[in-house]
Amino acid sequence: MNIKPLFDKVVVKKVESEETTKSGIVLLAKDQEKPQMAEIIAVGPGGVIDGNEVKMVVKVGDKVLYSKYAGSEFKIDGQEVTIMRQSDVLAILE
């Protein structure tokens, strides 16, 4: 199934969090931090939002950092994705 976000929304797939520390200690699932790094898999067209012109800066394939409690999580075709506003993206990793 293809997903096409509307307005200034982006769809991201979380990058897996580390399961071991740098020193080799294995972390339990409950001790792992919620990942705040993701890959953009779909981008909305932008446009006029609340009277302001919004230009989409992110593109499909970008790796980004986002706010901790940003967006809404969904399961689509067995894959967990998050849909959020572009303004919830804090940085693009290069």
Gaussian input, Z-matrix of N, CA and C with variables (Angstrom, degrees):
# hf/3-21g

backbone

0 1
 N
 C     1     B1
 C     2     B2     1     A1
 N     3     B3     2     A2     1     D1
 C     4     B4     3     A3     2     D2
 C     5     B5     4     A4     3     D3
 N     6     B6     5     A5     4     D4
 C     7     B7     6     A6     5     D5
 C     8     B8     7     A7     6     D6
 N     9     B9     8     A8     7     D7
 C    10    B10     9     A9     8     D8
 C    11    B11    10    A10     9     D9
 N    12    B12    11    A11    10    D10
 C    13    B13    12    A12    11    D11
 C    14    B14    13    A13    12    D12
 N    15    B15    14    A14    13    D13
 C    16    B16    15    A15    14    D14
 C    17    B17    16    A16    15    D15
 N    18    B18    17    A17    16    D16
 C    19    B19    18    A18    17    D17
 C    20    B20    19    A19    18    D18
 N    21    B21    20    A20    19    D19
 C    22    B22    21    A21    20    D20
 C    23    B23    22    A22    21    D21
 N    24    B24    23    A23    22    D22
 C    25    B25    24    A24    23    D23
 C    26    B26    25    A25    24    D24
 N    27    B27    26    A26    25    D25
 C    28    B28    27    A27    26    D26
 C    29    B29    28    A28    27    D27
 N    30    B30    29    A29    28    D28
 C    31    B31    30    A30    29    D29
 C    32    B32    31    A31    30    D30
 N    33    B33    32    A32    31    D31
 C    34    B34    33    A33    32    D32
 C    35    B35    34    A34    33    D33
 N    36    B36    35    A35    34    D34
 C    37    B37    36    A36    35    D35
 C    38    B38    37    A37    36    D36
 N    39    B39    38    A38    37    D37
 C    40    B40    39    A39    38    D38
 C    41    B41    40    A40    39    D39
 N    42    B42    41    A41    40    D40
 C    43    B43    42    A42    41    D41
 C    44    B44    43    A43    42    D42
 N    45    B45    44    A44    43    D43
 C    46    B46    45    A45    44    D44
 C    47    B47    46    A46    45    D45
 N    48    B48    47    A47    46    D46
 C    49    B49    48    A48    47    D47
 C    50    B50    49    A49    48    D48
 N    51    B51    50    A50    49    D49
 C    52    B52    51    A51    50    D50
 C    53    B53    52    A52    51    D51
 N    54    B54    53    A53    52    D52
 C    55    B55    54    A54    53    D53
 C    56    B56    55    A55    54    D54
 N    57    B57    56    A56    55    D55
 C    58    B58    57    A57    56    D56
 C    59    B59    58    A58    57    D57
 N    60    B60    59    A59    58    D58
 C    61    B61    60    A60    59    D59
 C    62    B62    61    A61    60    D60
 N    63    B63    62    A62    61    D61
 C    64    B64    63    A63    62    D62
 C    65    B65    64    A64    63    D63
 N    66    B66    65    A65    64    D64
 C    67    B67    66    A66    65    D65
 C    68    B68    67    A67    66    D66
 N    69    B69    68    A68    67    D67
 C    70    B70    69    A69    68    D68
 C    71    B71    70    A70    69    D69
 N    72    B72    71    A71    70    D70
 C    73    B73    72    A72    71    D71
 C    74    B74    73    A73    72    D72
 N    75    B75    74    A74    73    D73
 C    76    B76    75    A75    74    D74
 C    77    B77    76    A76    75    D75
 N    78    B78    77    A77    76    D76
 C    79    B79    78    A78    77    D77
 C    80    B80    79    A79    78    D78
 N    81    B81    80    A80    79    D79
 C    82    B82    81    A81    80    D80
 C    83    B83    82    A82    81    D81
 N    84    B84    83    A83    82    D82
 C    85    B85    84    A84    83    D83
 C    86    B86    85    A85    84    D84
 N    87    B87    86    A86    85    D85
 C    88    B88    87    A87    86    D86
 C    89    B89    88    A88    87    D87
 N    90    B90    89    A89    88    D88
 C    91    B91    90    A90    89    D89
 C    92    B92    91    A91    90    D90
 N    93    B93    92    A92    91    D91
 C    94    B94    93    A93    92    D92
 C    95    B95    94    A94    93    D93
 N    96    B96    95    A95    94    D94
 C    97    B97    96    A96    95    D95
 C    98    B98    97    A97    96    D96
 N    99    B99    98    A98    97    D97
 C   100   B100    99    A99    98    D98
 C   101   B101   100   A100    99    D99
 N   102   B102   101   A101   100   D100
 C   103   B103   102   A102   101   D101
 C   104   B104   103   A103   102   D102
 N   105   B105   104   A104   103   D103
 C   106   B106   105   A105   104   D104
 C   107   B107   106   A106   105   D105
 N   108   B108   107   A107   106   D106
 C   109   B109   108   A108   107   D107
 C   110   B110   109   A109   108   D108
 N   111   B111   110   A110   109   D109
 C   112   B112   111   A111   110   D110
 C   113   B113   112   A112   111   D111
 N   114   B114   113   A113   112   D112
 C   115   B115   114   A114   113   D113
 C   116   B116   115   A115   114   D114
 N   117   B117   116   A116   115   D115
 C   118   B118   117   A117   116   D116
 C   119   B119   118   A118   117   D117
 N   120   B120   119   A119   118   D118
 C   121   B121   120   A120   119   D119
 C   122   B122   121   A121   120   D120
 N   123   B123   122   A122   121   D121
 C   124   B124   123   A123   122   D122
 C   125   B125   124   A124   123   D123
 N   126   B126   125   A125   124   D124
 C   127   B127   126   A126   125   D125
 C   128   B128   127   A127   126   D126
 N   129   B129   128   A128   127   D127
 C   130   B130   129   A129   128   D128
 C   131   B131   130   A130   129   D129
 N   132   B132   131   A131   130   D130
 C   133   B133   132   A132   131   D131
 C   134   B134   133   A133   132   D132
 N   135   B135   134   A134   133   D133
 C   136   B136   135   A135   134   D134
 C   137   B137   136   A136   135   D135
 N   138   B138   137   A137   136   D136
 C   139   B139   138   A138   137   D137
 C   140   B140   139   A139   138   D138
 N   141   B141   140   A140   139   D139
 C   142   B142   141   A141   140   D140
 C   143   B143   142   A142   141   D141
 N   144   B144   143   A143   142   D142
 C   145   B145   144   A144   143   D143
 C   146   B146   145   A145   144   D144
 N   147   B147   146   A146   145   D145
 C   148   B148   147   A147   146   D146
 C   149   B149   148   A148   147   D147
 N   150   B150   149   A149   148   D148
 C   151   B151   150   A150   149   D149
 C   152   B152   151   A151   150   D150
 N   153   B153   152   A152   151   D151
 C   154   B154   153   A153   152   D152
 C   155   B155   154   A154   153   D153
 N   156   B156   155   A155   154   D154
 C   157   B157   156   A156   155   D155
 C   158   B158   157   A157   156   D156
 N   159   B159   158   A158   157   D157
 C   160   B160   159   A159   158   D158
 C   161   B161   160   A160   159   D159
 N   162   B162   161   A161   160   D160
 C   163   B163   162   A162   161   D161
 C   164   B164   163   A163   162   D162
 N   165   B165   164   A164   163   D163
 C   166   B166   165   A165   164   D164
 C   167   B167   166   A166   165   D165
 N   168   B168   167   A167   166   D166
 C   169   B169   168   A168   167   D167
 C   170   B170   169   A169   168   D168
 N   171   B171   170   A170   169   D169
 C   172   B172   171   A171   170   D170
 C   173   B173   172   A172   171   D171
 N   174   B174   173   A173   172   D172
 C   175   B175   174   A174   173   D173
 C   176   B176   175   A175   174   D174
 N   177   B177   176   A176   175   D175
 C   178   B178   177   A177   176   D176
 C   179   B179   178   A178   177   D177
 N   180   B180   179   A179   178   D178
 C   181   B181   180   A180   179   D179
 C   182   B182   181   A181   180   D180
 N   183   B183   182   A182   181   D181
 C   184   B184   183   A183   182   D182
 C   185   B185   184   A184   183   D183
 N   186   B186   185   A185   184   D184
 C   187   B187   186   A186   185   D185
 C   188   B188   187   A187   186   D186
 N   189   B189   188   A188   187   D187
 C   190   B190   189   A189   188   D188
 C   191   B191   190   A190   189   D189
 N   192   B192   191   A191   190   D190
 C   193   B193   192   A192   191   D191
 C   194   B194   193   A193   192   D192
 N   195   B195   194   A194   193   D193
 C   196   B196   195   A195   194   D194
 C   197   B197   196   A196   195   D195
 N   198   B198   197   A197   196   D196
 C   199   B199   198   A198   197   D197
 C   200   B200   199   A199   198   D198
 N   201   B201   200   A200   199   D199
 C   202   B202   201   A201   200   D200
 C   203   B203   202   A202   201   D201
 N   204   B204   203   A203   202   D202
 C   205   B205   204   A204   203   D203
 C   206   B206   205   A205   204   D204
 N   207   B207   206   A206   205   D205
 C   208   B208   207   A207   206   D206
 C   209   B209   208   A208   207   D207
 N   210   B210   209   A209   208   D208
 C   211   B211   210   A210   209   D209
 C   212   B212   211   A211   210   D210
 N   213   B213   212   A212   211   D211
 C   214   B214   213   A213   212   D212
 C   215   B215   214   A214   213   D213
 N   216   B216   215   A215   214   D214
 C   217   B217   216   A216   215   D215
 C   218   B218   217   A217   216   D216
 N   219   B219   218   A218   217   D217
 C   220   B220   219   A219   218   D218
 C   221   B221   220   A220   219   D219
 N   222   B222   221   A221   220   D220
 C   223   B223   222   A222   221   D221
 C   224   B224   223   A223   222   D222
 N   225   B225   224   A224   223   D223
 C   226   B226   225   A225   224   D224
 C   227   B227   226   A226   225   D225
 N   228   B228   227   A227   226   D226
 C   229   B229   228   A228   227   D227
 C   230   B230   229   A229   228   D228
 N   231   B231   230   A230   229   D229
 C   232   B232   231   A231   230   D230
 C   233   B233   232   A232   231   D231
 N   234   B234   233   A233   232   D232
 C   235   B235   234   A234   233   D233
 C   236   B236   235   A235   234   D234
 N   237   B237   236   A236   235   D235
 C   238   B238   237   A237   236   D236
 C   239   B239   238   A238   237   D237
 N   240   B240   239   A239   238   D238
 C   241   B241   240   A240   239   D239
 C   242   B242   241   A241   240   D240
 N   243   B243   242   A242   241   D241
 C   244   B244   243   A243   242   D242
 C   245   B245   244   A244   243   D243
 N   246   B246   245   A245   244   D244
 C   247   B247   246   A246   245   D245
 C   248   B248   247   A247   246   D246
 N   249   B249   248   A248   247   D247
 C   250   B250   249   A249   248   D248
 C   251   B251   250   A250   249   D249
 N   252   B252   251   A251   250   D250
 C   253   B253   252   A252   251   D251
 C   254   B254   253   A253   252   D252
 N   255   B255   254   A254   253   D253
 C   256   B256   255   A255   254   D254
 C   257   B257   256   A256   255   D255
 N   258   B258   257   A257   256   D256
 C   259   B259   258   A258   257   D257
 C   260   B260   259   A259   258   D258
 N   261   B261   260   A260   259   D259
 C   262   B262   261   A261   260   D260
 C   263   B263   262   A262   261   D261
 N   264   B264   263   A263   262   D262
 C   265   B265   264   A264   263   D263
 C   266   B266   265   A265   264   D264
 N   267   B267   266   A266   265   D265
 C   268   B268   267   A267   266   D266
 C   269   B269   268   A268   267   D267
 N   270   B270   269   A269   268   D268
 C   271   B271   270   A270   269   D269
 C   272   B272   271   A271   270   D270
 N   273   B273   272   A272   271   D271
 C   274   B274   273   A273   272   D272
 C   275   B275   274   A274   273   D273
 N   276   B276   275   A275   274   D274
 C   277   B277   276   A276   275   D275
 C   278   B278   277   A277   276   D276
 N   279   B279   278   A278   277   D277
 C   280   B280   279   A279   278   D278
 C   281   B281   280   A280   279   D279

   B1=1.4540
   B2=1.5282
   B3=1.3176
   B4=1.4565
   B5=1.5134
   B6=1.3146
   B7=1.4455
   B8=1.5288
   B9=1.3208
   B10=1.4574
   B11=1.5317
   B12=1.3399
   B13=1.4591
   B14=1.5341
   B15=1.3071
   B16=1.4595
   B17=1.5237
   B18=1.3298
   B19=1.4615
   B20=1.5285
   B21=1.3288
   B22=1.4688
   B23=1.5247
   B24=1.3223
   B25=1.4732
   B26=1.5271
   B27=1.3411
   B28=1.4625
   B29=1.5192
   B30=1.3181
   B31=1.4663
   B32=1.5201
   B33=1.3500
   B34=1.4581
   B35=1.5140
   B36=1.3221
   B37=1.4642
   B38=1.5187
   B39=1.3223
   B40=1.4637
   B41=1.5195
   B42=1.3191
   B43=1.4588
   B44=1.5140
   B45=1.3259
   B46=1.4626
   B47=1.5232
   B48=1.3416
   B49=1.4604
   B50=1.5215
   B51=1.3093
   B52=1.4613
   B53=1.5208
   B54=1.3181
   B55=1.4570
   B56=1.5168
   B57=1.3381
   B58=1.4596
   B59=1.5219
   B60=1.3193
   B61=1.4555
   B62=1.5207
   B63=1.3321
   B64=1.4631
   B65=1.5211
   B66=1.3341
   B67=1.4676
   B68=1.5294
   B69=1.3599
   B70=1.4515
   B71=1.5166
   B72=1.3382
   B73=1.4637
   B74=1.5263
   B75=1.3283
   B76=1.4628
   B77=1.5326
   B78=1.3465
   B79=1.4639
   B80=1.5239
   B81=1.3244
   B82=1.4607
   B83=1.5171
   B84=1.3208
   B85=1.4623
   B86=1.5270
   B87=1.3276
   B88=1.4661
   B89=1.5263
   B90=1.3408
   B91=1.4525
   B92=1.5321
   B93=1.3177
   B94=1.4524
   B95=1.5226
   B96=1.3256
   B97=1.4529
   B98=1.5276
   B99=1.3317
   B100=1.4609
   B101=1.5276
   B102=1.3280
   B103=1.4639
   B104=1.5210
   B105=1.3276
   B106=1.4567
   B107=1.5214
   B108=1.3325
   B109=1.4462
   B110=1.5189
   B111=1.3347
   B112=1.4560
   B113=1.5208
   B114=1.3328
   B115=1.4625
   B116=1.5223
   B117=1.3218
   B118=1.4629
   B119=1.5272
   B120=1.3580
   B121=1.4685
   B122=1.5280
   B123=1.3488
   B124=1.4638
   B125=1.5259
   B126=1.3297
   B127=1.4687
   B128=1.5241
   B129=1.3278
   B130=1.4610
   B131=1.5248
   B132=1.3295
   B133=1.4599
   B134=1.5246
   B135=1.3242
   B136=1.4653
   B137=1.5168
   B138=1.3314
   B139=1.4562
   B140=1.5152
   B141=1.3139
   B142=1.4613
   B143=1.5235
   B144=1.3375
   B145=1.4570
   B146=1.5212
   B147=1.3213
   B148=1.4607
   B149=1.5319
   B150=1.3178
   B151=1.4572
   B152=1.5231
   B153=1.3250
   B154=1.4678
   B155=1.5209
   B156=1.3339
   B157=1.4595
   B158=1.5284
   B159=1.3315
   B160=1.4648
   B161=1.5216
   B162=1.3361
   B163=1.4596
   B164=1.5260
   B165=1.3168
   B166=1.4586
   B167=1.5335
   B168=1.3257
   B169=1.4604
   B170=1.5214
   B171=1.3266
   B172=1.4666
   B173=1.5256
   B174=1.3330
   B175=1.4653
   B176=1.5233
   B177=1.3034
   B178=1.4624
   B179=1.5251
   B180=1.3362
   B181=1.4517
   B182=1.5198
   B183=1.3419
   B184=1.4645
   B185=1.5209
   B186=1.3255
   B187=1.4618
   B188=1.5205
   B189=1.3322
   B190=1.4615
   B191=1.5275
   B192=1.3233
   B193=1.4538
   B194=1.5194
   B195=1.3388
   B196=1.4602
   B197=1.5187
   B198=1.3368
   B199=1.4615
   B200=1.5218
   B201=1.3205
   B202=1.4604
   B203=1.5289
   B204=1.3147
   B205=1.4670
   B206=1.5204
   B207=1.3210
   B208=1.4627
   B209=1.5199
   B210=1.3182
   B211=1.4524
   B212=1.5128
   B213=1.3159
   B214=1.4600
   B215=1.5199
   B216=1.3236
   B217=1.4612
   B218=1.5211
   B219=1.3463
   B220=1.4562
   B221=1.5167
   B222=1.3211
   B223=1.4682
   B224=1.5241
   B225=1.3357
   B226=1.4563
   B227=1.5186
   B228=1.3236
   B229=1.4689
   B230=1.5341
   B231=1.3296
   B232=1.4518
   B233=1.5179
   B234=1.3202
   B235=1.4601
   B236=1.5290
   B237=1.3411
   B238=1.4577
   B239=1.5211
   B240=1.3313
   B241=1.4583
   B242=1.5245
   B243=1.3202
   B244=1.4559
   B245=1.5190
   B246=1.3280
   B247=1.4582
   B248=1.5227
   B249=1.3427
   B250=1.4580
   B251=1.5188
   B252=1.3129
   B253=1.4611
   B254=1.5188
   B255=1.3086
   B256=1.4589
   B257=1.5396
   B258=1.3089
   B259=1.4694
   B260=1.5257
   B261=1.3576
   B262=1.4642
   B263=1.5237
   B264=1.3357
   B265=1.4631
   B266=1.5232
   B267=1.3347
   B268=1.4600
   B269=1.5265
   B270=1.3435
   B271=1.4550
   B272=1.5232
   B273=1.3220
   B274=1.4589
   B275=1.5254
   B276=1.3236
   B277=1.4710
   B278=1.5232
   B279=1.3137
   B280=1.4724
   B281=1.4977
   A1=108.82
   A2=116.44
   A3=121.61
   A4=109.26
   A5=116.58
   A6=121.51
   A7=107.83
   A8=115.93
   A9=121.32
   A10=107.90
   A11=117.69
   A12=120.15
   A13=111.39
   A14=115.81
   A15=121.87
   A16=110.82
   A17=115.60
   A18=123.86
   A19=112.50
   A20=117.94
   A21=121.78
   A22=112.06
   A23=116.75
   A24=121.01
   A25=110.86
   A26=115.05
   A27=122.20
   A28=108.37
   A29=116.40
   A30=122.08
   A31=106.42
   A32=115.67
   A33=120.15
   A34=110.83
   A35=114.81
   A36=122.89
   A37=105.60
   A38=116.33
   A39=120.60
   A40=111.30
   A41=114.76
   A42=121.96
   A43=105.86
   A44=116.96
   A45=121.44
   A46=111.37
   A47=116.48
   A48=121.50
   A49=109.94
   A50=114.89
   A51=121.02
   A52=110.59
   A53=116.97
   A54=121.21
   A55=111.92
   A56=116.61
   A57=120.65
   A58=108.89
   A59=116.55
   A60=120.47
   A61=108.79
   A62=116.70
   A63=120.33
   A64=111.40
   A65=116.79
   A66=119.76
   A67=112.53
   A68=117.50
   A69=121.12
   A70=115.79
   A71=118.12
   A72=120.89
   A73=109.00
   A74=116.77
   A75=122.04
   A76=108.47
   A77=116.06
   A78=121.29
   A79=110.59
   A80=116.60
   A81=121.34
   A82=108.36
   A83=117.34
   A84=121.55
   A85=111.60
   A86=117.31
   A87=120.01
   A88=112.44
   A89=117.68
   A90=121.85
   A91=112.91
   A92=117.12
   A93=120.43
   A94=109.63
   A95=115.66
   A96=119.70
   A97=109.79
   A98=114.79
   A99=119.91
   A100=107.34
   A101=118.22
   A102=119.23
   A103=111.62
   A104=115.39
   A105=121.18
   A106=109.83
   A107=115.67
   A108=121.79
   A109=107.09
   A110=115.95
   A111=119.38
   A112=110.34
   A113=113.85
   A114=120.94
   A115=107.81
   A116=116.15
   A117=121.65
   A118=108.26
   A119=116.93
   A120=119.26
   A121=112.32
   A122=117.79
   A123=121.31
   A124=108.82
   A125=116.15
   A126=122.07
   A127=109.17
   A128=115.96
   A129=121.33
   A130=111.15
   A131=116.69
   A132=120.76
   A133=114.86
   A134=118.85
   A135=120.30
   A136=108.81
   A137=117.15
   A138=121.12
   A139=111.31
   A140=116.46
   A141=121.54
   A142=108.81
   A143=115.94
   A144=123.07
   A145=107.46
   A146=118.08
   A147=122.99
   A148=111.85
   A149=116.85
   A150=122.02
   A151=115.24
   A152=117.67
   A153=121.72
   A154=110.15
   A155=116.19
   A156=121.51
   A157=108.89
   A158=117.53
   A159=122.32
   A160=108.39
   A161=115.54
   A162=121.38
   A163=107.17
   A164=117.17
   A165=121.38
   A166=109.34
   A167=115.58
   A168=122.64
   A169=110.81
   A170=116.96
   A171=121.01
   A172=109.78
   A173=115.68
   A174=120.23
   A175=109.17
   A176=116.39
   A177=121.78
   A178=109.32
   A179=115.77
   A180=121.47
   A181=113.75
   A182=117.97
   A183=120.55
   A184=109.91
   A185=116.17
   A186=121.90
   A187=106.22
   A188=117.05
   A189=121.07
   A190=111.83
   A191=115.08
   A192=123.38
   A193=106.36
   A194=116.97
   A195=119.55
   A196=110.75
   A197=115.64
   A198=122.40
   A199=110.32
   A200=116.20
   A201=122.30
   A202=113.84
   A203=118.48
   A204=121.01
   A205=112.10
   A206=116.94
   A207=122.04
   A208=111.94
   A209=115.44
   A210=122.42
   A211=116.88
   A212=113.60
   A213=123.24
   A214=108.56
   A215=115.96
   A216=120.84
   A217=111.06
   A218=115.33
   A219=122.40
   A220=109.06
   A221=115.69
   A222=121.21
   A223=106.34
   A224=115.93
   A225=121.93
   A226=108.15
   A227=117.05
   A228=122.59
   A229=111.32
   A230=116.70
   A231=121.73
   A232=114.94
   A233=117.38
   A234=121.67
   A235=109.00
   A236=116.51
   A237=120.12
   A238=109.87
   A239=116.20
   A240=122.04
   A241=108.92
   A242=115.43
   A243=122.03
   A244=107.78
   A245=116.48
   A246=121.70
   A247=106.95
   A248=115.64
   A249=120.76
   A250=110.28
   A251=115.67
   A252=120.52
   A253=108.85
   A254=116.46
   A255=120.51
   A256=110.28
   A257=118.17
   A258=121.49
   A259=112.78
   A260=118.26
   A261=121.57
   A262=112.27
   A263=116.80
   A264=120.93
   A265=107.65
   A266=115.82
   A267=121.15
   A268=112.87
   A269=117.18
   A270=120.24
   A271=110.51
   A272=115.61
   A273=122.96
   A274=106.86
   A275=116.75
   A276=121.13
   A277=109.22
   A278=116.00
   A279=119.76
   A280=110.89
   D1=132.20
   D2=174.36
   D3=-86.91
   D4=144.10
   D5=177.52
   D6=-119.90
   D7=130.18
   D8=-177.75
   D9=-124.20
   D10=102.39
   D11=-179.05
   D12=-69.18
   D13=154.30
   D14=179.86
   D15=-101.44
   D16=157.91
   D17=174.30
   D18=51.88
   D19=-124.27
   D20=-175.31
   D21=-100.29
   D22=26.95
   D23=-178.24
   D24=-89.28
   D25=150.81
   D26=173.34
   D27=-129.84
   D28=150.38
   D29=176.73
   D30=-110.74
   D31=128.54
   D32=-178.59
   D33=-124.92
   D34=152.39
   D35=174.28
   D36=-114.83
   D37=124.67
   D38=-176.78
   D39=-65.27
   D40=143.42
   D41=172.84
   D42=-85.89
   D43=134.69
   D44=-176.50
   D45=-58.23
   D46=139.37
   D47=178.27
   D48=-81.05
   D49=161.68
   D50=179.94
   D51=-67.61
   D52=134.98
   D53=178.15
   D54=-98.35
   D55=-11.17
   D56=176.57
   D57=-132.64
   D58=152.54
   D59=176.08
   D60=-79.97
   D61=171.51
   D62=179.55
   D63=-62.65
   D64=-27.16
   D65=-179.96
   D66=-86.34
   D67=-0.37
   D68=174.47
   D69=98.79
   D70=5.49
   D71=178.89
   D72=-77.82
   D73=128.01
   D74=-179.79
   D75=-80.36
   D76=128.65
   D77=-179.69
   D78=-95.25
   D79=139.29
   D80=173.19
   D81=-72.81
   D82=157.50
   D83=-178.78
   D84=-56.04
   D85=-38.72
   D86=-178.16
   D87=-69.77
   D88=-20.91
   D89=-179.24
   D90=-92.45
   D91=-10.48
   D92=-179.98
   D93=-78.31
   D94=140.33
   D95=178.39
   D96=-74.21
   D97=148.94
   D98=174.48
   D99=-65.47
   D100=125.18
   D101=-177.29
   D102=-65.35
   D103=140.38
   D104=176.98
   D105=-118.99
   D106=21.00
   D107=177.02
   D108=-119.28
   D109=137.17
   D110=-176.63
   D111=-149.99
   D112=168.05
   D113=175.18
   D114=-112.24
   D115=133.43
   D116=178.57
   D117=-72.90
   D118=127.00
   D119=178.38
   D120=-114.17
   D121=-12.65
   D122=175.34
   D123=-159.06
   D124=146.50
   D125=-177.52
   D126=-132.34
   D127=134.78
   D128=175.99
   D129=-72.88
   D130=171.89
   D131=-175.90
   D132=-80.01
   D133=-11.87
   D134=-174.49
   D135=80.08
   D136=-147.32
   D137=178.76
   D138=116.64
   D139=-159.94
   D140=-179.14
   D141=-90.00
   D142=116.76
   D143=-179.71
   D144=-120.64
   D145=121.19
   D146=-179.53
   D147=52.55
   D148=38.29
   D149=177.44
   D150=81.66
   D151=0.81
   D152=179.49
   D153=-114.98
   D154=139.67
   D155=176.90
   D156=-74.23
   D157=124.60
   D158=179.08
   D159=-112.67
   D160=118.37
   D161=177.11
   D162=-100.14
   D163=130.96
   D164=-179.43
   D165=-76.95
   D166=123.95
   D167=-178.11
   D168=-97.71
   D169=-35.25
   D170=-178.95
   D171=-81.45
   D172=157.59
   D173=178.33
   D174=-138.21
   D175=163.26
   D176=179.54
   D177=-57.56
   D178=133.79
   D179=179.56
   D180=99.07
   D181=-16.58
   D182=178.30
   D183=-65.55
   D184=140.94
   D185=170.98
   D186=-96.73
   D187=128.60
   D188=-172.79
   D189=-131.86
   D190=159.77
   D191=169.04
   D192=-106.71
   D193=140.94
   D194=-177.60
   D195=-137.65
   D196=165.32
   D197=-179.44
   D198=-59.50
   D199=147.00
   D200=-172.85
   D201=-57.46
   D202=-43.45
   D203=-176.42
   D204=-110.13
   D205=30.05
   D206=-176.41
   D207=-76.82
   D208=146.47
   D209=168.57
   D210=73.42
   D211=-175.99
   D212=178.82
   D213=-122.36
   D214=136.13
   D215=-177.74
   D216=-94.86
   D217=140.09
   D218=179.87
   D219=-138.27
   D220=158.04
   D221=173.24
   D222=-115.58
   D223=115.62
   D224=-177.82
   D225=-124.22
   D226=122.20
   D227=-178.49
   D228=52.21
   D229=39.76
   D230=177.56
   D231=77.71
   D232=3.28
   D233=-178.88
   D234=-112.69
   D235=130.96
   D236=179.23
   D237=-84.15
   D238=126.62
   D239=179.19
   D240=-130.59
   D241=161.24
   D242=176.22
   D243=-124.19
   D244=133.76
   D245=175.51
   D246=-108.42
   D247=126.60
   D248=-177.51
   D249=-144.51
   D250=168.02
   D251=175.25
   D252=-77.02
   D253=151.51
   D254=176.74
   D255=-58.71
   D256=-31.68
   D257=-179.13
   D258=-66.77
   D259=-16.37
   D260=176.04
   D261=-80.24
   D262=-13.07
   D263=176.62
   D264=-79.12
   D265=125.50
   D266=-175.98
   D267=-91.27
   D268=-34.21
   D269=-176.90
   D270=-160.93
   D271=154.21
   D272=173.51
   D273=-104.83
   D274=128.56
   D275=178.92
   D276=-86.53
   D277=132.82
   D278=-179.93
   D279=-113.96

